[in-house]
């Protein structure tokens, strides 16, 4: 029997597994969900009795090989740096593979070998990357089909919390995905984009300070900060004529200026192990500001002109200056901040998250300048059934389905930017309530 | 015959070699100077006919082993990351070793093995680290001998240019040592120190903005920025009772605020390879500021409130916005900045550099609070005979002398913080014009 194996089937894989279970019933496939915690997995999948479960220690090559060898395709939901280990086994066992992660250089190295074996190693098939590729390429191809030329491309995406569920949290933000990535955002090199013909570089410590407020049709004002290397999309999307090329990450208005204060202060520093003297949050705050323990951080930031008075409530809400969370030996400021935010920014069971994506694509057609705005908003059901899990899991599941049904021609290491991917998957997503509103000016 | 071998005998090793040649004549030793460029080496050492020279490719282990095996002691002037390679060979050949570099974890790992073989691996025997250890420990030990307790310790050091030789350069700074270290200053983790009982951490991007202006008796005002981990000196110097523990790096007044603007802008970013579009300095400046090519950087920094009007001349002098220097493929902003500064900040042949060191040590003695100020100023002879080369080379040479004469008891990996080092070497330095002025309040 054709088996689909999901490795690392954690809390956010519900929609992925549910969709695959449905298709498996139709096509006579088998779904195997593997996680390091099989008991919690069984509980989560109690409503899906057709899905087999299995414990996996992802660091154990023999266990991984055992799972891969009985599969037709493997979906890796493991941390991105582990995908190449799975890929190596998939290659040797002649098994397809799919991930929602960016293609790493290590993954790219499998391209020719996978092609030679007729295998598909599908990547970047989640939300961002994923739905961004599918939706943007459909619009771009449509413009070209009608003789247009894309002259500017902006794409913004954010995993947020549905506004009314933010309560008294002035950040209007909670964690709906990996908190680590939120705390380390922008670190590890410069961000680069192009705006009106000019290539702009921003060192990581300027990224949040340079965030822009944008208006998204129908949804209102958001902050958007530059999302790493936007220029890589020139070749991927064929945007050599675009004088603006910008990918941004969305937050609610005010977030970026407030977050910038944490960056400037040093609370996101992730390389220096702290001495024992300051590995309690309130001591760390005092150490970074040079104030007495308990001195209100928001007040200090206003006094130092690092934030405006209107943002003070963000820091009063976090109350880091009185937070007694203690880090482990050798922890960094970023570790401590993450721990503190996980208390303040965790989704309540009934909280609904919101995924927002917005493309703004300028083009010329028949000598006229036009602009198309594509807006996606998906609201989650609750903290266990998030919009984030849905928008990552559904495209990935649909990609797996297409591969198993032999409906795609591409082989090797694949990023879904062609019609054979976006046509069926955008349709499938729309049928489940995930679709873009489009306006042309 | 007892041979002293210097590996990496570059331009700044004149005083080191000269002193060793003198002692070699007295004691019947031989000095061998090795460098990758033996012709330039011979020219530099034309006045020292007793010194043998030899070409060395420091990446060639056989060549290194050949040199080490015929030596009684090896002085490594190679880049710090190569010292452990030399140490490995010295250990296997039973040869002493000396460097002016900080003890790395890799070097520390040789401690027991070197001790077991009765070898001295002397490190941190230059200016800073080096003369700072020698001079500070003498003062600290004197205080303790008289029943005092050190309650605060500040030590500042800088390699500068003699003021009158700075000409129209408003930075009053030129390169008298490794330019790379100047451009990357503070990068790679937080700086940490203690001030009035409070442990202070500063992420690298705040270090220059938080620099303080200090008054050095007899020398005037300087900027001082936190020099990495000052807390490590608590144990090394036995300063558990010091409520202030701060090591600073000195620059002329105004330098740090101006340099901070370059840091904030991103011109010292050292990890991101730049795209071809911006690897010319004037394009990079436009890219980081978002201005048109040639827009005056100083003017922009004033407009953005990143510097005060009085610092604008620093940027007018550098004229980076019109600099057409082009970096190699894959260069970083820091690479380009270094190239540009090497044009503007190179020592003219007749320029004299200046080394300044300043300790400010508070202590209590017989229930009275006192403070001792120790000030060192050494002015170079010219661009080839710098104060920096003198203050690094002389202590290192004197350390070698002590080891060969069997005048020190310590074995293993050694940092010179005991009287057996500082007593003879401070005397020797004073005899050559390198001595501290001391005042007690």
Interface residues (C-beta under 8 A of the other chain):
Chain A: X188 X189 X190 X192 X195 X198 X199 X200 X201 X202 X203 X205 X206 X231 X264 X265 X266 X269 X271 X272 X274 X275 X277 X278 X283 X284 X286 X287 X288 X290 X333
Chain B: X188 X189 X190 X192 X195 X198 X199 X200 X201 X202 X203 X205 X206 X231 X264 X265 X266 X269 X271 X272 X274 X275 X277 X278 X283 X284 X286 X287 X288 X290 X333
